[in-house]
């Protein structure tokens, strides 16, 4: 009880009691006011809403408006006027079914009334609180009566709960202000009482005095931290038991000057100076003490200082061990970010040596088994120095590229063979490591290198090589703790090296596969002068490809495609698509049909993968651009599926990007492929490319296209090879994110004198005249030796077109690398080669054409078809041995020829 009556406790209790009483009174008064005000406000709102609703329901014209043809047109303005004058939030008129005729929100007109209106239809007044369109609403609903007393509708008027509560809120500041004043008055009174009590007792009561004594006794005898109080003259005023023990003070130390207590001079100087100290380390015998000192005058006390002492001897030892452990953990953590940043074997070994120097070694070397550098599994014991790094460059250690096989006694051989680290703390003893190269060993020791650790590079139970660490500038030799740390570091690096090795192997396989699938050389042809470039992505080979495919009629197809992704799957998919393009091109199909067939093929690829439940990714990201150039007409027909459009350089140096309709990527389908036909002047250059050329890490497609245009423009005399080199110099990154394929072609037109054309009437008698014209043209070309074969082929093809085709019929001879005969007609029926029976009167024509021509085929056009046949120049085609009857039959243009 006496402690409760202490001066400080009484003041605190008085203040607490007064504060609680005032707060409770304020809370009760505020609650009562709020409840009363809310109740009055709600009642006032209901009364006003009822009065307004009844007044509006009984006002002249309301009943008539309810039964009029357009009640809303009449009542809405009146209701809004009444609502605004009465200070309500809504006045709503509704029919007996509860459908609104009026509302402050016009979009609510025609909707169901949110109110219990059915009692109002029976003549009652309904007051309620509902959740309406405006929120929580307080409303009154009254009936609308006709003159005969019949209820023909209801009026619902009211206010939102927000407006009702707003009136209560406006009265709160007055209440809270009064409450604050009362609380302030109570606080001031309590402060005056407490101040008077502290003045009378000097701020201390019996309980505080008792506690102070107890604390003083605990500081002197129980606290396990030394405490000393020194006055302004440097005399010891107070010392506890722990300080006596730590400083080994005599029993009569108190009252004596600190310099007379036999302390270490540095410690005595600190205690007598009174200066501020924080965790200063002082020696006391065999102990290390952490000393903190502060002045006693901070709060008006007597001059002097108080010092605290802590024994940190064991803590220092543990702290040193913790620092070493932290350093090693930090080293291993940092190694994960700095070793293995690339998938290159040599680069990874170099990162290991650069990380080790100068952190814990002065020099570091890495030797790998030869097959590892090629990505193969390690075999044998012949090694190659892959990385060497040190604090200086004039070291005598072997340089990168040195190949050797370590002798049996060398630490590297021991570590490699046993798969465990080897420590040679002092190599100056020449305990066997010098057997590998005695002369070099002497140079190493003379250079100052004195300690060595050899750690095998092991990953997945396979030894890839040896890492060796050397010290010269660091005076302390390697120890077993260094071995443990280095072993863990090398183990992490070995995994990164093995990953790089595996990647190298897979990359080599993918590159080999891709190189075998890409064109090994461009075919010979005279229509286009072509150059190309290909650069694989940094992450590995991908699915970009290009092709140049000679077509019948001296035409040439240019193809560029892209399969999304990298690695073996993308390269294999590219090979399948390229083979399919060659096969479809052999059918002499137009670009749109070829891309349509490719789209169906890719779809089947994906369906087969799904059916086989393989992990291979779908190839719906494949794209392709296919163009056919005809050197006779100078026309280029092209189509694309999801692929970037071409760049066209005219002979005057201007550059355009022709608009080629874009179809979805291959495998998506759903939309038809459209073609575009361009008329290219001779000497025009066409650039086809994949998106890796114009898109990269630091630029988007639009920026890339602008750069491509500026690179191509203004150089009308550059050839395809020069253009390829200029584009790659300006746009290709040394480490591209995606594959880059570029194909540049310069167009040539055939000499008009190398083309002969005739229109043929649908009369078999005209065949002889065409045959004679062809013979004269061949003689003018100096190809008389091909006359017999050419006349035979033309005779058969023209006769077939007259008899089984339809007009118009057109014949064309083209002299290029071969002699090409073409017969066009308006029929889409294709002839089929077959061997006639001995009893057939005809059917041998196409068979003999196939025998005499080097190759032949059918090409469809928008107006029909073209039957063509090619013969080699320079020598007559080998003629089979037909019977006399067969040969004579070829000159009878009226004979039956089978298709």
Secondary structure, DSSP 8 states (H G I E B T S, - for coil): -TTTTSHHHHHHHHHHHHHHHHHHHHHHHHHHHHHHHHHHHHHHHHHHHHHHHHHHHHSTTHHHHHTSTTHHHHHHHHHHHHHHHHT-SEEEEE-TT-BBS--SSGGGTTSB--S--HHHHTT--EEEEEEETTEEEEEEEEEEE-TTS-EEEEEEEEEEHHHHHHHHHHHHHHHHHHHHHHHHHHHHHHHHHHHHHHHHHTT--HHHHHHHHHHHHHHHHT-SSEEEEEETTSBEEEE-HHHHHHHT--TT-TTSBGGGTT--HHHHHHHHH---EEEEEEEETTEEEEEEEEES-TTS--SEEEEEEEE-HHHHHHHHHHHHHHHHHHHHHHHHHHSSSSS-HHHHHHHHHHHHBTTTBSEEEEEEEHHHHTTS---SS-EEEEEEEES-S---S--TT-EE---TTSHHHHHHHHTS-EEES-GGG--SGGGG-HHHHHHHHHHT--EEEEEEEEETTEEEEEEEEEESSS-S---HHHHHHHHHHHHHHHHHHHHHHHHHHHHHHHHHHHHHHS-SS----SSEEEEEEEE-BTTB-BS-EEEEEE-STT-EEEEEEE-SSBSHHHHHHHHHHHHHHHHHHHTT--HHHHHHHHHHHHHHHHHHHHHHT-S----TTBEEEEEEEETTTTEEEEEEES----EEE-TTS-EE-----EE--BTT--S----EEEE--TT-EEEEE-HHHH-BTTB-HHHHHHHHHHHHTT-TT--HHHHHHHHHHHH--TT-SS-EEEEEEEE----GGGEEEEEE-S-TTHHHHHHHHHHHHHHHTT-GGGHHHHHHHHHHHHHHHHHHS-S-EEEEEEESSEEEEEEEES-----------TT-SS--HHHHHHHHSSEEEEEEETTEEEEEEEEESSS--------HHHHHHHT-TTS----
